[in-house]
Amino acid sequence: MIKVKVLGRGIEKEIDWKEEMKVADVLREVGFNTESAIARINGRVVLEDEKVEDGVTVEVIPVVSGG
């Protein structure tokens, strides 16, 4: 299981871990893509192609833009 927290939105969700799962897969599972959010694991910003281990917590930080 992977615990996912979407910061600033009050969303917490658990998703099933799959072998070879990457950060981009986790973002898609909670409705984001790599252009609309960044992710942290253990306080470290991670890239979209980084593998995600079973049992971790992924913090999703939505990107805010505007003018």
PyMOL commands that set and color helices and strands:
alter all, ss='L'
color gray80, all
select helices_A, chain A and resi 23-29
alter helices_A, ss='H'
color red, helices_A
select strands_A, chain A and resi 2-6+11-15+37-41+44-46+57-62
alter strands_A, ss='S'
color yellow, strands_A
deselect
rebuild
show_as cartoon
